[in-house]
């Protein structure tokens, strides 16, 4: 008898997010899903059909705080799910420690390690620098655009809105897109800028933050929870408090003291490779434990998807025998 009466505020499948069969073999099947409670509807409908060979990689789409943990525990208790079958890929150490203390398995495999660095997010050394700073992000309150109000030459790149909410205050800016940009156009504006900024207090690891780094831009970030700081070091970033003057000072530091774009980019790639190796290690273990005669690293490289997301995810209703 299910005792979970709560319906999460947002439930997918949504074709933009991981929700698919990743690997299939007579001895082993692996699914990738983003978050647990957001997949409540699917888990509730199909968990009774899970087989002994089924395992799940859980992609962290947000900051896994105490609320997330409580919600996930409710789902696992209600459906009698086996924690040994679920491997969480955490964005930050804090989330990993919290979940591991509750008996969940996983490792620090930040979702920004899945960005394809061979794609459009690369330094363009021939492009003219027009803007002192760029902020790529939805115009929603949690992004705290108002903290950029002391930056004099700012580019704003608008993403999609979340829940229809609009930012409380947009700072003065030199550039703002009036319609959705494709990735190549976003990369162009990033490369026309000297510094990338990200000012939210809490979210996921934030793709834009790492896209700045892959384009060779140093980052000015407020102190945050959610995992974007995993990628920061004394060379590529400055972290400050939620103060617009401190944000502007940090931007000016990098405007006056440019950093080698190749160094910034290569440091990110090195860390991405390290985290991807943890994923491959888990795959190798699963293949060995289930007598799957396939090289895990080779399979990983052949099945690699940008952001680990697939916009053509299959309908899971029909995958069960």
Buried (B, 14 or more C-beta within 10 A) or exposed (E): EEEBEEEBEEBBBEBBBBBBBBBEBEEBBBBBBBBBBBBBEBBBEBBEEBEEBBBBBBBBBBBBBEEBBEBBBBBBEBBEBBBEBBBBBBBBEBBBEBBBEEEBBBBBBBBBBBBEBEBBBBBBEEBEEBBBBBBBBBBBBBBBBBBBBBBBBBBBBBBEEEEEEEBEEBBEBBBEBEEEBEEEBBBBBBBBBBBBBBBBBEBBBBBBBBBBBBBBBBBBBBEBBBBBBBBBEEEBBBBBEBEBEBBBBBBBEBBEEEBEBEEBBBBBBEBBEEBBEBBBEBBBEBBEEBEBEEBBBEBBEEEEBBBBBBEEBEEBEEBEE
